[in-house]
Amino acid sequence: MVSSMNQDRTAARQLYKLLLKRFGRQDWWPAESHFEMMAGAILVQHTAWRNVDTSLRGLKAAGLLSQGALAQVSEEELACIVRPSGFMKSKSRALKGLASWLVNRGYTEPDMMPSRDPDLREELLALPGIGNETADVIRLYAFGQKCFIWDAYALRMLRALDLASWRNYDQALRHQGEFIDLDDFTLTEMKEYHGLIVTAGKEAGQSGDWDFLTTQTSEASGR
């Protein structure tokens, strides 16, 4: 447990340092372009990254890893290509919706980052197949808007460390100021934070608990 950690927003910085020390830089998100990153964020829903990688390679081979090309392809053809990622009909609909939105907004790669559009999150949430986590991941990595990703790994980790007990994304988002001040972190650090938490979450899944992190936290605090 980390009751010795400062129970205020400095805990967010302490935890970041601990994760970085244990796992090193993650350099997330793995993608060659902003659009590939966004496509990956949709495809990874409810599946493993290896399946996403297969779908992305299929899209690349078909010349569809750009918003202009993908907006023109039929949902049926697209569904066949992204089949390895599962939920192919809903994901092909989401991909086309995103691509069409980008085209209609006139977004190209250089235009995306950094975005100061205050309505960006709401616009993304209005697209088919894009919820809180996907919208925030896209904002963070493709549009350069700082945000903390309150995915299942983050919620489980904070519960294991006695830092928070929020039940879901919406609740955590409403109360995130109790844990983290986004102004205390750079954009690069926020991306790293997310990647580090995912890596920690995978290790917790393999080991069956978060003891590897709680032990390290206790040692760092001198307990």
Accessible surface in RSA format (square Angstrom, percent):
REM  Atomic radii and reference values for relative SASA: ProtOr
REM  Chains: A
REM  Algorithm: Lee & Richards
REM  Probe-radius: 1.40
REM  Slices: 20
REM RES _ NUM      All-atoms   Total-Side   Main-Chain    Non-polar    All polar
REM                ABS   REL    ABS   REL    ABS   REL    ABS   REL    ABS   REL
RES MET A   1   125.70  65.1 106.72  70.6  18.98  45.2 106.05  90.2  19.65  26.0
RES VAL A   2     0.58   0.4   0.01   0.0   0.57   1.4   0.58   0.5   0.00   0.0
RES SER A   3    80.02  67.6  59.44  79.3  20.58  47.4  44.05  93.8  35.97  50.4
RES SER A   4    55.80  47.2  21.63  28.9  34.17  78.7  32.45  69.1  23.35  32.7
RES MET A   5     7.69   4.0   3.42   2.3   4.27  10.2   4.89   4.2   2.80   3.7
RES ASN A   6    80.34  55.4  74.13  71.6   6.21  15.0  10.37  24.9  69.97  67.6
RES GLN A   7   111.93  62.6  72.44  52.9  39.49  94.0  60.04 127.8  51.89  39.4
RES ASP A   8    73.56  51.5  65.04  64.7   8.52  20.1  36.29  85.4  37.27  37.2
RES ARG A   9   112.96  47.4 106.31  54.2   6.65  15.8  16.02  21.9  96.94  58.7
RES THR A  10    68.92  49.0  64.91  65.8   4.01   9.6  68.59  92.1   0.33   0.5
RES ALA A  11     1.41   1.3   1.41   2.2   0.00   0.0   1.41   2.0   0.00   0.0
RES ALA A  12     0.05   0.0   0.05   0.1   0.00   0.0   0.05   0.1   0.00   0.0
RES ARG A  13    62.14  26.1  62.13  31.7   0.00   0.0  33.87  46.3  28.27  17.1
RES GLN A  14    65.50  36.6  62.93  46.0   2.57   6.1  27.13  57.8  38.37  29.1
RES LEU A  15     0.08   0.0   0.08   0.1   0.00   0.0   0.08   0.1   0.00   0.0
RES TYR A  16    12.67   5.9  12.67   7.2   0.00   0.0   5.52   4.1   7.15   8.8
RES LYS A  17   126.83  61.9 121.55  74.6   5.28  12.6  69.50  62.6  57.32  61.1
RES LEU A  18    16.66   9.3  16.09  11.5   0.57   1.4  16.65  11.7   0.01   0.0
RES LEU A  19     0.00   0.0   0.00   0.0   0.00   0.0   0.00   0.0   0.00   0.0
RES LEU A  20    58.45  32.6  54.71  39.1   3.74   9.4  54.71  38.4   3.74  10.1
RES LYS A  21   172.12  84.0 138.27  84.8  33.86  80.6  90.94  81.9  81.18  86.5
RES ARG A  22   101.65  42.7  69.36  35.4  32.29  76.9  15.99  21.9  85.66  51.9
RES PHE A  23    42.29  21.2  15.25   9.4  27.04  70.4  20.84  12.6  21.46  61.4
RES GLY A  24    29.69  36.6   0.00   N/A  29.69  36.6  28.54  78.3   1.15   2.6
RES ARG A  25   145.48  61.1 118.00  60.2  27.48  65.4  59.91  81.9  85.57  51.9
RES GLN A  26    41.51  23.2  21.47  15.7  20.04  47.7   3.55   7.6  37.95  28.8
RES ASP A  27    93.44  65.5  70.62  70.3  22.82  54.0  34.86  82.0  58.58  58.4
RES TRP A  28    60.73  24.4  48.18  23.3  12.56  29.5  32.92  17.6  27.81  45.1
RES TRP A  29    32.26  12.9  13.92   6.7  18.34  43.1  13.39   7.1  18.87  30.6
RES PRO A  30    64.43  47.0  49.57  45.2  14.86  54.0  60.86  50.2   3.57  22.2
RES ALA A  31    40.40  37.1   3.22   5.0  37.18  84.6   7.08  10.0  33.32  88.3
RES GLU A  32   141.32  81.1 103.81  78.5  37.51  89.3  52.47 101.5  88.85  72.5
RES SER A  33    38.22  32.3  26.01  34.7  12.21  28.1  33.22  70.7   5.01   7.0
RES HIS A  34    44.63  24.4  44.10  30.7   0.53   1.4  30.22  31.1  14.41  16.8
RES PHE A  35     2.12   1.1   2.12   1.3   0.00   0.0   2.12   1.3   0.00   0.0
RES GLU A  36    26.38  15.1  25.75  19.5   0.63   1.5   0.50   1.0  25.88  21.1
RES MET A  37     5.73   3.0   5.73   3.8   0.00   0.0   5.73   4.9   0.00   0.0
RES MET A  38     0.00   0.0   0.00   0.0   0.00   0.0   0.00   0.0   0.00   0.0
RES ALA A  39     0.00   0.0   0.00   0.0   0.00   0.0   0.00   0.0   0.00   0.0
RES GLY A  40     0.01   0.0   0.00   N/A   0.01   0.0   0.01   0.0   0.00   0.0
RES ALA A  41     3.11   2.9   1.42   2.2   1.70   3.9   1.42   2.0   1.70   4.5
RES ILE A  42     0.64   0.4   0.64   0.5   0.00   0.0   0.64   0.5   0.00   0.0
RES LEU A  43     0.00   0.0   0.00   0.0   0.00   0.0   0.00   0.0   0.00   0.0
RES VAL A  44    43.36  28.5  37.98  34.4   5.38  13.0  37.98  33.0   5.38  14.6
RES GLN A  45    44.69  25.0  37.61  27.5   7.08  16.8  21.94  46.7  22.75  17.3
RES HIS A  46   157.07  85.8 113.44  78.8  43.64 111.6  81.03  83.5  76.05  88.5
RES THR A  47    37.24  26.5   8.81   8.9  28.43  67.8  14.66  19.7  22.58  34.1
RES ALA A  48    37.20  34.2  24.67  38.1  12.52  28.5  33.42  47.1   3.78  10.0
RES TRP A  49    74.80  30.0  67.63  32.7   7.17  16.8  56.90  30.3  17.89  29.0
RES ARG A  50   178.74  75.0 165.91  84.6  12.83  30.5  71.22  97.3 107.52  65.2
RES ASN A  51    44.51  30.7  44.02  42.5   0.50   1.2   0.69   1.7  43.82  42.4
RES VAL A  52     0.00   0.0   0.00   0.0   0.00   0.0   0.00   0.0   0.00   0.0
RES ASP A  53    56.96  39.9  56.96  56.7   0.00   0.0   6.88  16.2  50.08  49.9
RES THR A  54    55.15  39.2  51.93  52.6   3.22   7.7  36.02  48.4  19.13  28.9
RES SER A  55     0.06   0.0   0.00   0.0   0.06   0.1   0.06   0.1   0.00   0.0
RES LEU A  56     8.54   4.8   7.92   5.7   0.61   1.5   8.21   5.8   0.33   0.9
RES ARG A  57   139.03  58.4 133.03  67.8   6.01  14.3  65.36  89.3  73.67  44.6
RES GLY A  58    26.19  32.3   0.00   N/A  26.19  32.3  22.59  62.0   3.60   8.1
RES LEU A  59     0.00   0.0   0.00   0.0   0.00   0.0   0.00   0.0   0.00   0.0
RES LYS A  60   120.48  58.8 107.88  66.2  12.60  30.0  77.59  69.8  42.88  45.7
RES ALA A  61    94.66  87.0  50.57  78.0  44.09 100.3  63.18  89.0  31.48  83.4
RES ALA A  62    51.72  47.6  17.95  27.7  33.77  76.8  30.66  43.2  21.06  55.8
RES GLY A  63    50.11  61.8   0.00   N/A  50.11  61.8  35.17  96.5  14.95  33.5
RES LEU A  64    15.05   8.4  15.05  10.8   0.00   0.0  15.05  10.6   0.00   0.0
RES LEU A  65    34.55  19.2  16.78  12.0  17.77  44.7  17.80  12.5  16.75  45.1
RES SER A  66    49.97  42.2  49.21  65.7   0.76   1.7  38.59  82.2  11.39  16.0
RES GLN A  67    20.04  11.2  20.04  14.6   0.00   0.0  10.18  21.7   9.85   7.5
RES GLY A  68    36.69  45.2   0.00   N/A  36.69  45.2  31.77  87.2   4.91  11.0
RES ALA A  69    35.12  32.3  20.81  32.1  14.30  32.5  29.75  41.9   5.36  14.2
RES LEU A  70     0.00   0.0   0.00   0.0   0.00   0.0   0.00   0.0   0.00   0.0
RES ALA A  71    17.51  16.1   5.12   7.9  12.39  28.2   5.12   7.2  12.39  32.8
RES GLN A  72   152.22  85.1 121.81  89.0  30.41  72.4  43.80  93.2 108.42  82.2
RES VAL A  73    14.77   9.7   6.16   5.6   8.61  20.7  13.93  12.1   0.84   2.3
RES SER A  74    53.06  44.8  41.55  55.4  11.52  26.5  42.41  90.3  10.65  14.9
RES GLU A  75    61.26  35.2  58.12  44.0   3.14   7.5  17.50  33.8  43.76  35.7
RES GLU A  76   129.37  74.3 122.23  92.5   7.14  17.0  73.90 142.9  55.47  45.3
RES GLU A  77    92.58  53.2  85.37  64.6   7.21  17.2  33.75  65.3  58.83  48.0
RES LEU A  78     0.00   0.0   0.00   0.0   0.00   0.0   0.00   0.0   0.00   0.0
RES ALA A  79    11.24  10.3  11.23  17.3   0.01   0.0  11.24  15.8   0.00   0.0
RES CYS A  80    83.24  63.0  69.26  77.2  13.98  32.9  23.82  60.3  59.42  64.1
RES ILE A  81    36.59  20.8  24.68  18.4  11.90  28.7  31.48  22.7   5.11  13.9
RES VAL A  82     0.00   0.0   0.00   0.0   0.00   0.0   0.00   0.0   0.00   0.0
RES ARG A  83   133.74  56.2 127.14  64.8   6.60  15.7  50.73  69.3  83.01  50.3
RES PRO A  84    58.03  42.3  33.81  30.8  24.22  88.1  46.31  38.2  11.72  72.9
RES SER A  85     0.97   0.8   0.00   0.0   0.97   2.2   0.37   0.8   0.59   0.8
RES GLY A  86    28.37  35.0   0.00   N/A  28.37  35.0  28.00  76.8   0.37   0.8
RES PHE A  87   126.39  63.2 103.15  63.9  23.24  60.5 116.32  70.5  10.07  28.8
RES MET A  88    48.80  25.3  46.93  31.1   1.88   4.5  38.42  32.7  10.39  13.8
RES LYS A  89   146.18  71.3 143.74  88.2   2.44   5.8  87.24  78.5  58.94  62.8
RES SER A  90    53.05  44.8  48.44  64.7   4.60  10.6  40.24  85.7  12.81  17.9
RES LYS A  91     6.32   3.1   5.87   3.6   0.45   1.1   6.32   5.7   0.00   0.0
RES SER A  92     0.94   0.8   0.94   1.3   0.00   0.0   0.00   0.0   0.94   1.3
RES ARG A  93   109.70  46.1 108.30  55.2   1.40   3.3  35.98  49.2  73.73  44.7
RES ALA A  94     1.97   1.8   1.92   3.0   0.05   0.1   1.92   2.7   0.05   0.1
RES LEU A  95     0.05   0.0   0.03   0.0   0.01   0.0   0.03   0.0   0.01   0.0
RES LYS A  96    35.14  17.1  34.73  21.3   0.41   1.0  29.35  26.4   5.79   6.2
RES GLY A  97    17.88  22.0   0.00   N/A  17.88  22.0  15.36  42.2   2.51   5.6
RES LEU A  98     0.00   0.0   0.00   0.0   0.00   0.0   0.00   0.0   0.00   0.0
RES ALA A  99     0.00   0.0   0.00   0.0   0.00   0.0   0.00   0.0   0.00   0.0
RES SER A 100    41.69  35.2  40.27  53.7   1.42   3.3  25.63  54.6  16.06  22.5
RES TRP A 101    28.04  11.3  23.96  11.6   4.08   9.6  24.36  13.0   3.68   6.0
RES LEU A 102     0.00   0.0   0.00   0.0   0.00   0.0   0.00   0.0   0.00   0.0
RES VAL A 103    69.07  45.4  53.00  48.0  16.06  38.7  57.35  49.8  11.71  31.8
RES ASN A 104   126.97  87.6  90.05  87.0  36.92  88.9  29.06  69.9  97.91  94.6
RES ARG A 105    98.58  41.4  70.29  35.8  28.29  67.3  33.89  46.3  64.69  39.2
RES GLY A 106    48.75  60.1   0.00   N/A  48.75  60.1  34.41  94.4  14.33  32.1
RES TYR A 107    26.59  12.4  22.65  12.9   3.94  10.3  17.55  13.2   9.04  11.1
RES THR A 108    71.61  50.9  70.62  71.6   0.99   2.4  63.99  85.9   7.62  11.5
RES GLU A 109    61.16  35.1  58.07  43.9   3.09   7.4  50.11  96.9  11.06   9.0
RES PRO A 110   114.63  83.5  82.86  75.5  31.77 115.5  96.08  79.3  18.55 115.3
RES ASP A 111    80.84  56.6  58.62  58.3  22.22  52.5  19.45  45.8  61.39  61.2
RES MET A 112     0.00   0.0   0.00   0.0   0.00   0.0   0.00   0.0   0.00   0.0
RES MET A 113    57.96  30.0  37.24  24.6  20.71  49.3  12.96  11.0  45.00  59.6
RES PRO A 114    83.83  61.1  69.53  63.4  14.29  52.0  69.53  57.4  14.29  88.8
RES SER A 115    16.18  13.7   5.09   6.8  11.09  25.5   7.42  15.8   8.76  12.3
RES ARG A 116   205.66  86.4 175.51  89.5  30.15  71.8  79.85 109.1 125.81  76.2
RES ASP A 117    31.07  21.8  21.57  21.5   9.49  22.4  19.25  45.3  11.82  11.8
RES PRO A 118   124.18  90.5  85.93  78.3  38.24 139.0  99.10  81.8  25.07 155.8
RES ASP A 119    81.39  57.0  81.13  80.7   0.26   0.6  11.30  26.6  70.10  69.9
RES LEU A 120     0.24   0.1   0.13   0.1   0.11   0.3   0.13   0.1   0.11   0.3
RES ARG A 121    40.89  17.2  39.89  20.3   1.00   2.4  27.47  37.5  13.42   8.1
RES GLU A 122   111.67  64.1 106.42  80.5   5.25  12.5  51.22  99.1  60.44  49.4
RES GLU A 123    51.87  29.8  46.13  34.9   5.74  13.7  29.16  56.4  22.71  18.5
RES LEU A 124     0.00   0.0   0.00   0.0   0.00   0.0   0.00   0.0   0.00   0.0
RES LEU A 125    52.20  29.1  33.29  23.8  18.91  47.5  33.44  23.5  18.75  50.5
RES ALA A 126    86.42  79.5  46.48  71.7  39.94  90.9  58.45  82.3  27.97  74.1
RES LEU A 127    25.42  14.2  20.57  14.7   4.85  12.2  20.77  14.6   4.65  12.5
RES PRO A 128    59.70  43.5  47.82  43.6  11.88  43.2  59.63  49.2   0.07   0.5
RES GLY A 129    47.19  58.2   0.00   N/A  47.19  58.2  30.98  85.0  16.21  36.3
RES ILE A 130    10.46   6.0   0.00   0.0  10.46  25.2   0.81   0.6   9.65  26.2
RES GLY A 131    38.47  47.4   0.00   N/A  38.47  47.4  33.26  91.3   5.21  11.7
RES ASN A 132    35.02  24.2  28.87  27.9   6.15  14.8   4.11   9.9  30.91  29.9
RES GLU A 133    75.80  43.5  73.13  55.3   2.66   6.3  19.62  37.9  56.18  45.9
RES THR A 134    11.03   7.8   8.66   8.8   2.38   5.7   1.93   2.6   9.10  13.8
RES ALA A 135     0.00   0.0   0.00   0.0   0.00   0.0   0.00   0.0   0.00   0.0
RES ASP A 136     0.61   0.4   0.61   0.6   0.00   0.0   0.00   0.0   0.61   0.6
RES VAL A 137     5.13   3.4   5.13   4.6   0.00   0.0   5.13   4.5   0.00   0.0
RES ILE A 138     0.00   0.0   0.00   0.0   0.00   0.0   0.00   0.0   0.00   0.0
RES ARG A 139    33.28  14.0  33.28  17.0   0.00   0.0   0.00   0.0  33.28  20.2
RES LEU A 140     0.00   0.0   0.00   0.0   0.00   0.0   0.00   0.0   0.00   0.0
RES TYR A 141     9.77   4.6   3.95   2.2   5.82  15.2   3.96   3.0   5.81   7.2
RES ALA A 142     0.00   0.0   0.00   0.0   0.00   0.0   0.00   0.0   0.00   0.0
RES PHE A 143     0.00   0.0   0.00   0.0   0.00   0.0   0.00   0.0   0.00   0.0
RES GLY A 144    11.90  14.7   0.00   N/A  11.90  14.7   0.00   0.0  11.90  26.6
RES GLN A 145    24.96  14.0  20.77  15.2   4.19  10.0  15.34  32.6   9.62   7.3
RES LYS A 146    66.92  32.6  53.47  32.8  13.45  32.0  36.06  32.5  30.86  32.9
RES CYS A 147     7.62   5.8   7.29   8.1   0.33   0.8   7.29  18.5   0.33   0.4
RES PHE A 148     3.72   1.9   2.35   1.5   1.37   3.6   2.99   1.8   0.73   2.1
RES ILE A 149     4.75   2.7   0.73   0.5   4.02   9.7   0.73   0.5   4.02  10.9
RES TRP A 150     1.21   0.5   0.09   0.0   1.12   2.6   0.09   0.0   1.12   1.8
RES ASP A 151     9.91   6.9   8.25   8.2   1.67   3.9   6.21  14.6   3.70   3.7
RES ALA A 152    50.76  46.7  42.09  65.0   8.67  19.7  45.57  64.2   5.19  13.7
RES TYR A 153    60.63  28.3  60.21  34.3   0.42   1.1  30.73  23.1  29.90  36.9
RES ALA A 154     0.00   0.0   0.00   0.0   0.00   0.0   0.00   0.0   0.00   0.0
RES LEU A 155    17.90  10.0  16.82  12.0   1.08   2.7  17.02  12.0   0.87   2.3
RES ARG A 156   119.62  50.2 116.20  59.2   3.42   8.1  29.46  40.3  90.15  54.6
RES MET A 157     0.08   0.0   0.08   0.1   0.00   0.0   0.08   0.1   0.00   0.0
RES LEU A 158     1.49   0.8   1.49   1.1   0.00   0.0   1.49   1.0   0.00   0.0
RES ARG A 159   101.61  42.7  88.34  45.0  13.26  31.6  42.31  57.8  59.30  35.9
RES ALA A 160    27.14  25.0  11.44  17.6  15.71  35.7  24.23  34.1   2.92   7.7
RES LEU A 161     0.00   0.0   0.00   0.0   0.00   0.0   0.00   0.0   0.00   0.0
RES ASP A 162    74.46  52.2  54.49  54.2  19.98  47.2  22.23  52.3  52.23  52.1
RES LEU A 163    25.82  14.4   3.07   2.2  22.75  57.2   3.95   2.8  21.87  58.9
RES ALA A 164    17.58  16.2   1.90   2.9  15.68  35.7  14.42  20.3   3.16   8.4
RES SER A 165    86.81  73.4  72.15  96.3  14.67  33.8  35.02  74.6  51.79  72.6
RES TRP A 166    28.34  11.4  26.44  12.8   1.90   4.5  13.56   7.2  14.78  24.0
RES ARG A 167   179.64  75.4 154.94  79.0  24.70  58.8  67.30  92.0 112.34  68.1
RES ASN A 168    71.67  49.4  69.09  66.8   2.59   6.2  30.65  73.8  41.02  39.6
RES TYR A 169    25.74  12.0  22.28  12.7   3.46   9.0  22.28  16.7   3.46   4.3
RES ASP A 170    74.92  52.5  72.62  72.3   2.31   5.5  15.01  35.3  59.92  59.8
RES GLN A 171    28.93  16.2  28.93  21.1   0.01   0.0   1.34   2.9  27.59  20.9
RES ALA A 172     0.00   0.0   0.00   0.0   0.00   0.0   0.00   0.0   0.00   0.0
RES LEU A 173    54.46  30.3  44.60  31.9   9.86  24.8  44.60  31.3   9.86  26.5
RES ARG A 174   171.72  72.1 132.62  67.6  39.10  93.1  75.12 102.7  96.60  58.5
RES HIS A 175    67.16  36.7  64.01  44.5   3.15   8.1  46.93  48.4  20.23  23.5
RES GLN A 176    32.63  18.2  32.51  23.8   0.12   0.3   7.77  16.5  24.86  18.9
RES GLY A 177    40.95  50.5   0.00   N/A  40.95  50.5  31.00  85.1   9.95  22.3
RES GLU A 178   111.83  64.2  89.02  67.3  22.81  54.3  51.42  99.5  60.40  49.3
RES PHE A 179     6.60   3.3   4.96   3.1   1.64   4.3   6.60   4.0   0.00   0.0
RES ILE A 180     3.46   2.0   0.00   0.0   3.46   8.3   0.01   0.0   3.45   9.4
RES ASP A 181    38.68  27.1  34.67  34.5   4.01   9.5   4.00   9.4  34.68  34.6
RES LEU A 182    38.77  21.6  36.05  25.8   2.72   6.8  36.05  25.3   2.72   7.3
RES ASP A 183   121.66  85.2  95.54  95.1  26.12  61.8  24.79  58.3  96.87  96.6
RES ASP A 184    81.79  57.3  61.88  61.6  19.91  47.1  20.65  48.6  61.14  61.0
RES PHE A 185     5.85   2.9   2.00   1.2   3.85  10.0   4.51   2.7   1.33   3.8
RES THR A 186    79.07  56.2  73.49  74.5   5.58  13.3  76.11 102.2   2.96   4.5
RES LEU A 187    45.02  25.1  40.69  29.1   4.33  10.9  40.69  28.6   4.33  11.7
RES THR A 188    73.78  52.5  72.88  73.9   0.90   2.2  36.18  48.6  37.60  56.8
RES GLU A 189    39.56  22.7  39.48  29.9   0.08   0.2  11.05  21.4  28.51  23.3
RES MET A 190     1.93   1.0   0.74   0.5   1.18   2.8   0.74   0.6   1.18   1.6
RES LYS A 191    40.71  19.9  40.71  25.0   0.00   0.0  12.00  10.8  28.72  30.6
RES GLU A 192     4.31   2.5   4.10   3.1   0.21   0.5   1.56   3.0   2.75   2.2
RES TYR A 193     0.80   0.4   0.80   0.5   0.00   0.0   0.80   0.6   0.00   0.0
RES HIS A 194    10.22   5.6   7.12   4.9   3.10   7.9   7.31   7.5   2.91   3.4
RES GLY A 195     0.00   0.0   0.00   N/A   0.00   0.0   0.00   0.0   0.00   0.0
RES LEU A 196     0.00   0.0   0.00   0.0   0.00   0.0   0.00   0.0   0.00   0.0
RES ILE A 197     2.09   1.2   2.09   1.6   0.00   0.0   2.09   1.5   0.00   0.0
RES VAL A 198    13.27   8.7  13.27  12.0   0.00   0.0  13.27  11.5   0.00   0.0
RES THR A 199    37.06  26.4  35.27  35.8   1.78   4.3  28.94  38.9   8.12  12.3
RES ALA A 200     0.00   0.0   0.00   0.0   0.00   0.0   0.00   0.0   0.00   0.0
RES GLY A 201     2.05   2.5   0.00   N/A   2.05   2.5   0.00   0.0   2.05   4.6
RES LYS A 202   103.72  50.6  97.73  60.0   5.99  14.3  65.07  58.6  38.65  41.2
RES GLU A 203    46.48  26.7  44.87  33.9   1.61   3.8  20.22  39.1  26.26  21.4
RES ALA A 204     7.11   6.5   4.32   6.7   2.79   6.3   4.62   6.5   2.49   6.6
RES GLY A 205    62.23  76.7   0.00   N/A  62.23  76.7  37.85 103.9  24.38  54.6
RES GLN A 206   160.14  89.5 120.30  87.9  39.84  94.8  48.40 103.0 111.74  84.7
RES SER A 207    66.81  56.5  31.26  41.7  35.55  81.9  41.89  89.2  24.92  34.9
RES GLY A 208    66.00  81.4   0.00   N/A  66.00  81.4  33.92  93.1  32.08  71.8
RES ASP A 209    63.17  44.3  56.56  56.3   6.61  15.6  29.19  68.7  33.98  33.9
RES TRP A 210    31.30  12.6  27.70  13.4   3.60   8.5  17.02   9.1  14.27  23.2
RES ASP A 211    83.96  58.8  83.73  83.3   0.22   0.5  23.91  56.3  60.04  59.9
RES PHE A 212    31.64  15.8  16.24  10.1  15.39  40.1  26.96  16.3   4.68  13.4
RES LEU A 213     0.00   0.0   0.00   0.0   0.00   0.0   0.00   0.0   0.00   0.0
RES THR A 214    19.58  13.9  19.40  19.7   0.19   0.4  11.33  15.2   8.25  12.5
RES THR A 215    73.40  52.2  68.12  69.1   5.29  12.6  51.17  68.7  22.23  33.6
RES GLN A 216    28.48  15.9  26.56  19.4   1.92   4.6  20.72  44.1   7.76   5.9
RES THR A 217     1.90   1.4   1.46   1.5   0.44   1.0   1.46   2.0   0.44   0.7
RES SER A 218    25.00  21.1  24.38  32.5   0.62   1.4  16.91  36.0   8.08  11.3
RES GLU A 219   122.47  70.3 102.17  77.3  20.30  48.3  43.30  83.8  79.17  64.6
RES ALA A 220    70.96  65.2  26.32  40.6  44.64 101.5  39.24  55.3  31.71  84.0
RES SER A 221    51.32  43.4  13.20  17.6  38.12  87.8  25.57  54.4  25.75  36.1
RES GLY A 222    68.93  85.0   0.00   N/A  68.93  85.0  34.86  95.7  34.07  76.3
RES ARG A 223   159.90  67.1  96.82  49.4  63.07 150.2  60.15  82.2  99.75  60.5
END  Absolute sums over single chains surface
CHAIN  1 A    10636.2       8177.8       2458.4       5538.4       5097.8
END  Absolute sums over all chains
TOTAL         10636.2       8177.8       2458.4       5538.4       5097.8
